[in-house]
Amino acid sequence: MPSPSVESSLILPDLHARWPFPSIRSHLAKTIPLETQSWIESSGVLSAPLRKKLEASNFGELASIAYVHVSDAEKYRVCCDFLSLLFIMDDTTDDLGVNEVKAVFAIATDALKNHDKPRPVGENPIGELHRSFSERLHKVSRQNVTERFVLNYDLYAKAVIAEAEDREANKIRTLDSYLAIRRETGGVICCFDLHLLCAEVPDEILRDEHLRRLETLGLDMICIGNDILSFNVEYARGDLHNAVVIVMHENNLSIQEAISFVEILYQKMVDEFCRIAIHDLPACGSVTTRNAIRMYVAGITSWVTANYEWSLDCRRYFPGGQNPADTNWVVPVVPLIRQQK
């Protein structure tokens, strides 16, 4: 891999300069996230550092854009809860070994699948968090949506375990191999599933090749957009699961060249996504189903928008709290980046 640039700043791209979908916020954003926050804090899962990270992440803002179309308060609460759960799982497992990650997810998946069974006394609070989340999910979800969600959560768990294996082996994947696993490690397909709480799309329509491609493009844009905007802090701590890092390694590029390479890939995805969303959605005779399809697609677009807008304002990625759009997309290099080899 090329040595890090000696320059003191990076130029980030404005990824959504041509993204045609608006950023709209939910009217529920002022109240429901407070309920989620209270639920998380009462669980006992938050250490002081984890609480600080959670506060800095402001997942209520992410949910307000990603789930703007979810107007039912109970369903919106489920969406907010899951975003916080993902954060906790991500930060809990980030530095664990493979066996420890497996143990954490064994508890989580068992609790998710057995919401009607009390958790063992003394168990990691992640278990009760997943059980109580699952209980709320079952109250507002149809059976096929719940089954789809649990299946995708299993894939998410397996991907995070695979990521831990890569971390232990200091393995850098190819870009294609990375994207395949990255679509799962963020748990975002589960987040898409939650839009089906409101959009009653038949299972056979969800299997349509064009709709599946839209999902994949949405996942990839979220992953790649996140990787570009979080690159500075992730590379500083030696994280190899990042598209920019992988492109640097695979194509022998500098940091700035790799960012430009990944930006071009992102814009190609934007073009394909818009073409499919406008011209190639599944045809059906039912107006109700057609509207449900459109609502689901709107949910995916809202998620792509939310990921980008939230990342720009997120203190997780820009510790100084400075949105790069306000500094002409020039950001200072995180000092530790210069220690990487």
C-alpha positions as CSV (number, residue, x, y, z in Angstrom):
1,M,0.0,0.0,0.0
2,P,1.3,3.5,-0.7
3,S,2.6,5.5,2.2
4,P,0.1,8.1,3.5
5,S,0.2,11.5,2.0
6,V,2.4,14.0,3.8
7,E,-0.2,16.7,3.2
8,S,-2.1,17.9,6.2
9,S,-5.6,17.9,4.6
10,L,-7.9,15.8,2.4
11,I,-10.4,17.0,-0.2
12,L,-13.7,15.1,0.1
13,P,-16.2,14.8,-2.7
14,D,-19.7,16.2,-2.6
15,L,-21.3,12.8,-3.3
16,H,-24.8,14.1,-3.6
17,A,-24.3,17.0,-5.9
18,R,-26.5,15.2,-8.4
19,W,-28.6,13.1,-6.1
20,P,-32.2,14.2,-6.9
21,F,-34.0,13.1,-3.7
22,P,-34.7,15.6,-0.9
23,S,-33.8,15.5,2.8
24,I,-37.0,15.6,4.8
25,R,-37.3,15.0,8.6
26,S,-40.0,13.1,10.5
27,H,-42.5,14.9,12.7
28,L,-41.8,12.2,15.3
29,A,-38.1,13.0,15.7
30,K,-38.6,15.3,18.7
31,T,-40.2,12.7,21.0
32,I,-39.6,9.0,20.0
33,P,-35.7,9.1,20.1
34,L,-36.0,10.1,23.7
35,E,-37.9,6.9,24.5
36,T,-35.2,4.9,22.7
37,Q,-32.5,6.7,24.7
38,S,-34.3,5.9,28.0
39,W,-34.6,2.3,27.0
40,I,-30.9,2.0,26.1
41,E,-29.7,3.7,29.3
42,S,-31.9,1.6,31.5
43,S,-30.4,-1.6,30.1
44,G,-27.1,-1.2,31.8
45,V,-25.2,-1.9,28.5
46,L,-23.6,1.6,28.3
47,S,-20.2,2.2,29.6
48,A,-19.1,5.8,30.0
49,P,-17.1,5.8,26.7
50,L,-20.0,4.0,24.9
51,R,-22.5,6.6,26.2
52,K,-20.3,9.4,25.0
53,K,-20.1,7.8,21.5
54,L,-23.8,7.3,21.4
55,E,-24.5,10.9,22.3
56,A,-22.1,12.1,19.6
57,S,-23.7,9.8,17.0
58,N,-27.1,11.4,17.2
59,F,-29.0,8.5,15.7
60,G,-32.3,10.4,16.2
61,E,-31.2,12.6,13.4
62,L,-30.4,9.6,11.2
63,A,-33.8,8.0,11.9
64,S,-35.6,11.3,11.3
65,I,-34.5,11.2,7.6
66,A,-34.2,7.5,7.0
67,Y,-37.7,6.8,8.3
68,V,-39.5,10.0,7.4
69,H,-42.3,7.9,5.7
70,V,-43.0,5.9,8.9
71,S,-45.8,7.9,10.4
72,D,-47.0,5.4,13.1
73,A,-45.3,6.1,16.4
74,E,-44.9,2.5,17.5
75,K,-43.3,1.5,14.2
76,Y,-41.1,4.6,14.3
77,R,-40.0,3.6,17.8
78,V,-39.0,0.1,16.5
79,C,-36.9,1.8,13.8
80,C,-35.1,4.1,16.3
81,D,-34.5,1.2,18.6
82,F,-32.8,-0.8,16.0
83,L,-30.5,1.9,14.9
84,S,-29.3,2.2,18.5
85,L,-29.0,-1.6,18.7
86,L,-26.8,-1.6,15.6
87,F,-24.5,1.1,17.1
88,I,-24.1,-0.9,20.3
89,M,-23.4,-4.1,18.4
90,D,-20.9,-2.3,16.2
91,D,-19.0,-0.7,19.0
92,T,-19.2,-3.7,21.3
93,T,-17.7,-6.1,18.7
94,D,-15.3,-3.7,16.9
95,D,-12.2,-4.8,19.0
96,L,-13.3,-8.3,20.0
97,G,-11.7,-11.5,18.9
98,V,-13.6,-14.0,16.7
99,N,-14.8,-16.2,19.5
100,E,-15.9,-13.3,21.6
101,V,-17.9,-11.9,18.6
102,K,-19.5,-15.3,18.1
103,A,-20.5,-15.4,21.7
104,V,-22.1,-11.9,21.6
105,F,-24.1,-12.7,18.5
106,A,-25.2,-16.1,19.8
107,I,-26.9,-14.2,22.7
108,A,-28.3,-11.5,20.4
109,T,-29.8,-13.9,17.8
110,D,-31.3,-16.2,20.4
111,A,-33.0,-13.3,22.1
112,L,-34.3,-12.0,18.8
113,K,-35.8,-15.3,17.9
114,N,-37.3,-15.9,21.4
115,H,-38.9,-12.7,22.4
116,D,-41.4,-14.5,24.6
117,K,-38.8,-16.1,26.8
118,P,-37.1,-14.3,29.8
119,R,-33.3,-14.0,29.5
120,P,-31.0,-15.8,32.0
121,V,-30.0,-13.8,35.1
122,G,-26.6,-12.3,34.8
123,E,-26.5,-12.5,31.0
124,N,-24.9,-9.7,28.9
125,P,-27.6,-7.0,28.7
126,I,-27.4,-7.2,24.9
127,G,-29.7,-10.3,25.3
128,E,-32.5,-8.4,27.0
129,L,-32.1,-5.5,24.6
130,H,-32.7,-7.8,21.6
131,R,-35.5,-9.6,23.4
132,S,-37.4,-6.5,24.2
133,F,-36.8,-5.0,20.8
134,S,-38.1,-8.2,19.2
135,E,-41.2,-8.1,21.4
136,R,-42.0,-4.6,20.0
137,L,-41.2,-5.6,16.5
138,H,-43.6,-8.6,16.7
139,K,-46.4,-6.3,17.9
140,V,-46.3,-4.1,14.8
141,S,-45.0,-6.5,12.1
142,R,-46.5,-9.0,9.7
143,Q,-45.1,-12.5,10.0
144,N,-43.4,-12.4,6.6
145,V,-41.6,-9.2,7.4
146,T,-40.5,-10.5,10.8
147,E,-39.1,-13.7,9.2
148,R,-37.3,-11.7,6.5
149,F,-35.9,-9.4,9.2
150,V,-34.6,-12.3,11.3
151,L,-33.1,-14.0,8.3
152,N,-31.2,-10.8,7.3
153,Y,-30.1,-10.3,10.9
154,D,-28.5,-13.8,10.8
155,L,-26.6,-12.8,7.6
156,Y,-25.5,-9.6,9.4
157,A,-24.2,-11.6,12.4
158,K,-22.3,-14.0,10.1
159,A,-20.8,-11.1,8.2
160,V,-19.6,-9.3,11.4
161,I,-18.0,-12.6,12.5
162,A,-16.2,-12.8,9.1
163,E,-15.0,-9.2,9.5
164,A,-13.5,-10.2,12.9
165,E,-11.7,-13.1,11.2
166,D,-10.4,-10.6,8.6
167,R,-9.3,-8.4,11.4
168,E,-7.4,-11.1,13.2
169,A,-5.7,-12.2,10.0
170,N,-4.9,-8.6,9.0
171,K,-6.6,-9.4,5.7
172,I,-7.4,-6.9,3.0
173,R,-10.1,-8.0,0.6
174,T,-10.6,-7.2,-3.1
175,L,-13.1,-4.5,-3.7
176,D,-15.7,-6.9,-5.0
177,S,-15.2,-9.3,-2.1
178,Y,-15.3,-6.4,0.3
179,L,-18.6,-5.0,-1.1
180,A,-20.2,-8.4,-0.8
181,I,-19.5,-8.6,2.9
182,R,-20.0,-4.9,3.6
183,R,-23.6,-5.1,2.4
184,E,-24.2,-7.3,5.4
185,T,-21.8,-5.9,8.1
186,G,-23.7,-2.7,8.5
187,G,-27.0,-4.4,9.1
188,V,-28.6,-1.9,6.6
189,I,-30.7,-4.5,4.8
190,C,-32.5,-5.1,8.1
191,C,-33.0,-1.3,8.2
192,F,-34.6,-1.5,4.8
193,D,-36.8,-4.3,6.0
194,L,-38.3,-2.0,8.6
195,H,-39.8,0.1,5.8
196,L,-41.9,-3.0,5.0
197,L,-43.8,-2.4,8.3
198,C,-45.7,0.3,6.4
199,A,-45.2,-0.8,2.7
200,E,-47.0,-4.1,2.2
201,V,-45.0,-5.4,-0.8
202,P,-45.8,-9.0,-1.7
203,D,-42.9,-11.5,-1.3
204,E,-42.9,-12.3,-5.1
205,I,-42.4,-8.6,-5.9
206,L,-39.6,-8.3,-3.4
207,R,-37.9,-11.1,-5.4
208,D,-38.1,-9.0,-8.6
209,E,-34.6,-8.6,-10.1
210,H,-34.9,-4.8,-10.6
211,L,-36.0,-4.3,-7.0
212,R,-33.2,-6.5,-5.7
213,R,-30.8,-4.5,-7.8
214,L,-32.1,-1.3,-6.3
215,E,-31.6,-2.7,-2.8
216,T,-28.0,-3.7,-3.7
217,L,-27.3,-0.3,-5.1
218,G,-28.8,1.4,-2.1
219,L,-26.6,-0.8,0.2
220,D,-23.5,-0.1,-1.8
221,M,-24.1,3.7,-1.9
222,I,-24.6,3.7,1.9
223,C,-21.5,1.6,2.5
224,I,-19.2,3.5,0.1
225,G,-20.5,7.0,1.1
226,N,-19.9,6.0,4.7
227,D,-16.5,4.7,3.9
228,I,-15.4,8.0,2.2
229,L,-16.7,10.2,4.9
230,S,-15.4,8.0,7.8
231,F,-12.1,7.2,6.1
232,N,-10.1,9.8,7.9
233,V,-10.8,8.4,11.4
234,E,-11.0,4.7,10.4
235,Y,-7.6,4.7,8.6
236,A,-6.1,6.5,11.6
237,R,-7.0,3.6,13.8
238,G,-5.9,1.0,11.3
239,D,-9.3,-0.2,10.1
240,L,-8.8,-2.2,6.8
241,H,-12.5,-2.7,6.2
242,N,-13.0,0.5,4.2
243,A,-13.4,0.8,0.4
244,V,-10.9,3.7,0.1
245,V,-8.2,1.6,1.9
246,I,-9.0,-1.4,-0.3
247,V,-8.7,0.7,-3.5
248,M,-5.4,2.1,-2.3
249,H,-4.1,-1.4,-1.8
250,E,-5.6,-3.0,-4.9
251,N,-4.6,-0.2,-7.4
252,N,-1.5,1.2,-5.7
253,L,-3.1,4.7,-5.3
254,S,-2.6,7.5,-3.0
255,I,-5.3,8.4,-0.5
256,Q,-6.6,11.3,-2.6
257,E,-6.5,9.2,-5.8
258,A,-8.4,6.4,-4.0
259,I,-11.1,8.8,-2.8
260,S,-11.6,10.0,-6.4
261,F,-11.7,6.4,-7.7
262,V,-14.4,5.5,-5.2
263,E,-16.3,8.7,-5.9
264,I,-16.6,7.8,-9.6
265,L,-17.9,4.4,-8.6
266,Y,-20.5,6.0,-6.3
267,Q,-21.7,8.3,-9.1
268,K,-22.2,5.4,-11.5
269,M,-24.3,3.8,-8.8
270,V,-26.4,7.0,-8.5
271,D,-27.0,7.0,-12.2
272,E,-28.1,3.3,-12.3
273,F,-30.3,3.7,-9.2
274,C,-32.1,6.7,-10.6
275,R,-32.7,4.9,-14.0
276,I,-34.2,1.8,-12.3
277,A,-36.3,3.8,-9.9
278,I,-37.8,5.8,-12.7
279,H,-38.0,3.3,-15.5
280,D,-37.7,-0.3,-14.3
281,L,-39.8,-0.8,-11.1
282,P,-41.8,-4.0,-11.1
283,A,-45.1,-3.8,-13.1
284,C,-48.3,-4.8,-11.4
285,G,-52.0,-4.3,-11.9
286,S,-52.9,-3.3,-8.3
287,V,-52.7,0.4,-7.5
288,T,-52.3,-0.5,-3.8
289,T,-49.3,-2.8,-4.5
290,R,-47.8,-0.2,-6.9
291,N,-48.0,2.4,-4.2
292,A,-46.4,0.0,-1.7
293,I,-43.5,-0.6,-4.1
294,R,-43.0,3.1,-4.5
295,M,-43.1,3.6,-0.7
296,Y,-40.5,0.9,-0.2
297,V,-38.3,2.5,-2.9
298,A,-38.8,5.9,-1.3
299,G,-37.6,4.3,2.0
300,I,-34.4,3.1,0.3
301,T,-33.8,6.5,-1.2
302,S,-34.4,8.2,2.2
303,W,-31.9,5.8,3.7
304,V,-29.2,6.8,1.2
305,T,-30.0,10.5,1.8
306,A,-30.0,10.0,5.6
307,N,-26.7,8.2,5.6
308,Y,-25.0,11.0,3.7
309,E,-26.6,13.9,5.6
310,W,-26.1,12.3,9.0
311,S,-22.4,11.4,8.2
312,L,-21.6,15.0,7.3
313,D,-22.9,16.3,10.6
314,C,-21.6,13.3,12.7
315,R,-19.0,13.9,15.4
316,R,-18.1,10.2,15.0
317,Y,-16.4,11.1,11.7
318,F,-15.7,14.8,12.1
319,P,-14.6,15.1,15.8
320,G,-14.5,18.9,15.6
321,G,-18.1,19.0,14.7
322,Q,-17.3,20.8,11.4
323,N,-19.5,19.8,8.5
324,P,-17.0,19.5,5.5
325,A,-19.5,21.3,3.3
326,D,-18.8,24.4,5.3
327,T,-15.0,24.2,4.7
328,N,-15.2,23.7,0.9
329,W,-14.8,19.9,1.4
330,V,-11.3,20.3,2.8
331,V,-10.7,18.4,6.1
332,P,-7.6,18.1,8.2
333,V,-5.9,14.7,8.3
334,V,-6.3,12.9,11.6
335,P,-2.8,12.9,13.0
336,L,-2.6,9.2,13.7
337,I,-3.0,8.5,10.0
338,R,0.7,9.2,9.6
339,Q,1.6,6.3,11.8
340,Q,0.0,3.7,9.5
341,K,2.1,1.6,7.2
